[in-house]
């Protein structure tokens, strides 16, 4: 009985800690020496956007790892502001973005919200809150 109570408590602690994503990457070089760096970052920052015709330019503040280094990449998502349905993000903002700004060209007419998720290769942090509504009229 004591073992099962401890197992349940350990599982509960792991579930509660699930919001803090982290990973280890090798950072050392030469002669088989490997040092590890923990990759924990805060939630993605909320982007702001401006519209010019059917182009939406997004900007956001850099996210940082626990050691203060900037996260090198970001994943941008676009949502329908009315239905909350995830949309296909267009070129320049699709995939891994290696800057804190991108311009999505040819955005359809509608109202949209965007999110930013910090990333470093295959590692992805926690998706940030949605932006204010951005309206494309052309």
N, C-alpha and C positions, 0 to 999 in steps of 0.2 A: 504494500500500500504506500509506503513512504517513497519508494522509487517512482511510482506512477504520479504522485503528487509533484515531485521534483521535475519530472519530465513535462508535466502540464505547465508548471511555472516557467520552465526554460523555453518551451514553445511559445507561451504568451509573451515573454520578453523579446523573442525574435520577431514575432508579428508586430509588436509595438515599435520596434526599431526599424521596420521595413521602409519608412519614408526616407531614411538616410542611406542613399545609394553610394557605394564606393567600389573601387577596384584597385588592383595593384599592377603597376607597370614597371618593367626593368628600366633603370636609368643609368646604370654603370656601363663602362666600356673596358675592353681588353682583358686578357688573361682569365677569362671566366668569372671576373668579379661582377657581381650583380648587386646593386642597391635598389631598394624599392621605394616608390613614392606613392603615397595614398592619394586617390583621386576622389575627393569629396568636394562638392560645389554646392553653393546655395541654389535655390530654385531659380529658374530663368527669369530675367528681368522683363518687365512689361514694355513692349515696343510702342513707339508713337509712330504715326503715319501721316503722310501728306499725299494728296492726289493731284495728278496732272493728266487730264484726259482719262485714259484707261490704264495709266501706270500708277502704282502705289509704291512709294518709297518709305521703307521702314527703317527706324533707328532705335537702338537700345544700348544700355550700359553693359559693359563686359561683366561676365560672371567670373568669380575667382575660386581657385582651389583652396583647400584648407591652409596651404603654405603661402597664400597671397599671390601666386602666379595666375595670370589670366587664362581662362579656358580658351583653347585655340579655335573651336568651331561651334556652330549652332545649327539646330534644326528648326525651321520656321513652318508653322501650320496656319492655314486659313480656314475659318469657320463661317458658315452662314449665320449672320447676326440674328436672324429671326428663328430659324429651325435648329440652330446649333450643329448642323450637319458638317462634318469634316469635308473640305474641298481639296482638289488637287492643286498644290502650289506650283506655279509656273516658273519657267527658267529664271535664273539669277537668284531666286529665293528657294529653289528646290535642292534637295540633298543636303550635304554639309556645307554651310556657309562659313568662310574663313574670315569674316569681318563683322563689325557691329552695325552694318547697314546693308540693305539690299533693295533693289527695285524690281518689283514684279510687273512685267509689261503684259498688256492685253487682258487685264482683269475684266471679267464680265460685269455688266451693269448689276448693281445690287448693293446690299449692306453687308459688311464683312468685319470680322474680328480676327486678330492674329495673336499667336503665342510664340514664345522663344524657349527652346530647350538647350541647355549647355551640352556640348559633346566634345569628345576627343577620340576620333576614330570610331570603334565599335561601342565605346562607353558612352552612355547618355545619362545626363542628370535628370532633374525633375522639371517637368514642363511648368512654365510660369503662368501667371494669371493672364486672362484675355485683355487685349487692348480695348480702348474705347472704340465705338463703332466708326468704321470708315466707309463712306458712301461713294460709289463710282456711278456717275450719271451718263457717261458716254460709252 
